[in-house]
Amino acid sequence: MKKILAAALALWMTMGAAALAEGTFRVGVKQDVYGFGYYDEATGEFSGMEIELGEKLAEALGYDEVEYTAVTAATRGQMLDNDELDCVIATFTIKPERKESWDFSTPYYVDAVTVHHGFGRAEGKDGRRILRLDLREGTFQGDGGSRRH
């Protein structure tokens, strides 16, 4: 019975939103991740799973058109806050402090962070091995600086 009620509520909410939605649905996506969010400069088109999700979501909400904007880890939150986007469909780690500012869906893709390094070894002045990791600014993994481990 709960499943039926949940399905009925979801349908009612979608239909209600569709009646209110009009115009262009503005979606932030990655532009450099082939298969997820990729911008082809030759065609001027976005493609990938996240673009398909944007199309389905816009259709379910009753929007006439979808406009995609390339986002990065450093720009996506600010663009949501400034009302430049209606939603972001791109990598966006769900953290408690972020939940205070934005609503998140259930994750549609979960990935792990890995470290790749060459075969060479760097040594510090004291003879200890040094592994230099450069982490992209704005990511959950780091603050943009290099760290020695």
C-alpha positions in Angstrom: 0.0 0.0 0.0 2.9 2.4 0.8 4.4 1.8 -2.6 1.1 2.6 -4.3 0.7 5.8 -2.2 4.3 6.8 -2.9 3.8 6.2 -6.7 0.5 8.2 -6.7 2.1 11.0 -4.7 5.1 11.1 -7.1 2.8 11.1 -10.1 0.7 13.9 -8.6 3.8 16.0 -7.8 5.1 15.5 -11.4 1.8 16.4 -12.9 1.6 19.5 -10.6 5.1 20.6 -11.5 4.4 20.0 -15.2 1.4 22.3 -15.0 3.6 25.1 -13.4 6.7 24.6 -15.5 7.2 26.5 -18.8 10.0 27.9 -20.8 13.6 26.7 -20.6 15.0 24.3 -18.1 18.6 25.5 -17.4 21.0 22.6 -16.5 24.6 22.7 -15.5 26.7 19.8 -16.9 30.3 18.8 -17.4 31.7 19.4 -20.8 34.8 17.2 -20.7 33.7 13.8 -19.5 32.9 11.6 -22.6 29.9 9.4 -22.0 28.6 11.6 -19.1 28.7 15.3 -20.1 30.7 16.1 -23.2 30.6 19.2 -25.5 31.5 18.5 -29.1 33.0 21.7 -30.5 32.5 20.5 -34.1 28.8 20.0 -33.7 28.1 22.5 -30.9 26.2 19.8 -29.1 26.3 18.3 -25.6 26.0 14.5 -25.3 26.2 11.8 -22.7 24.2 10.2 -19.9 23.8 13.4 -17.9 22.4 15.2 -20.9 19.9 12.4 -21.4 18.9 12.7 -17.7 18.4 16.4 -18.2 16.1 15.8 -21.2 14.0 13.3 -19.3 13.8 15.5 -16.2 12.7 18.5 -18.3 10.1 16.5 -20.0 8.7 15.1 -16.7 8.6 18.6 -15.3 6.8 20.0 -18.4 9.5 22.3 -19.8 9.5 23.3 -23.5 13.3 23.4 -23.9 16.6 22.5 -22.1 19.6 24.7 -22.1 22.9 23.2 -21.1 25.7 25.2 -19.5 29.2 23.8 -18.8 30.1 23.8 -15.1 33.2 23.0 -13.1 33.6 22.1 -9.4 34.4 25.8 -8.8 31.4 27.2 -10.6 28.4 24.9 -10.2 27.4 25.9 -6.6 27.8 29.6 -7.3 25.7 29.3 -10.5 22.9 27.6 -8.6 23.1 30.3 -5.9 23.0 33.1 -8.4 19.9 31.5 -10.1 21.8 31.0 -13.4 20.8 27.3 -13.3 17.7 25.3 -12.3 19.8 22.2 -11.5 23.2 20.6 -11.9 23.6 17.1 -13.3 27.3 16.5 -12.9 29.8 15.3 -10.3 28.8 16.9 -7.0 29.8 15.1 -3.8 26.9 15.1 -1.3 28.2 16.4 2.0 26.2 17.6 5.1 27.2 21.2 4.7 26.1 21.2 1.0 22.7 19.8 2.0 22.2 23.0 4.0 22.3 25.0 0.7 21.0 22.6 -2.0 18.7 19.6 -2.4 20.2 16.4 -3.8 18.6 13.5 -5.6 19.6 9.9 -4.9 23.1 9.5 -6.5 22.8 8.1 -10.0 26.5 7.2 -10.2 29.1 6.4 -7.5 32.8 6.4 -8.2 36.0 6.0 -6.3 39.1 8.2 -6.2 42.4 6.6 -7.3 45.9 7.7 -7.4 48.1 7.1 -10.4 51.8 7.8 -10.4 54.8 7.0 -12.6 57.5 4.4 -11.9 60.1 7.0 -10.8 60.6 7.9 -7.2 61.4 11.3 -5.8 63.3 11.7 -2.6 63.5 14.6 -0.2 66.7 16.0 1.2 66.4 13.6 4.2 66.2 10.5 1.9 62.5 9.9 2.5 60.3 9.1 -0.6 58.0 11.8 -1.6 54.7 11.3 -3.5 53.3 14.5 -4.8 49.5 14.6 -5.3 47.9 17.5 -7.1 44.2 17.7 -6.3 41.7 19.8 -8.3 40.5 22.9 -6.4 36.9 22.6 -5.3 36.9 18.8 -5.1 35.9 16.9 -2.0 39.4 15.3 -2.0 41.4 18.4 -1.7 41.8 22.1 -1.4 43.8 22.5 -4.7 47.2 22.3 -3.2 49.8 19.6 -3.4 50.4 17.5 -0.4 53.3 15.2 0.5 52.5 11.7 1.6 
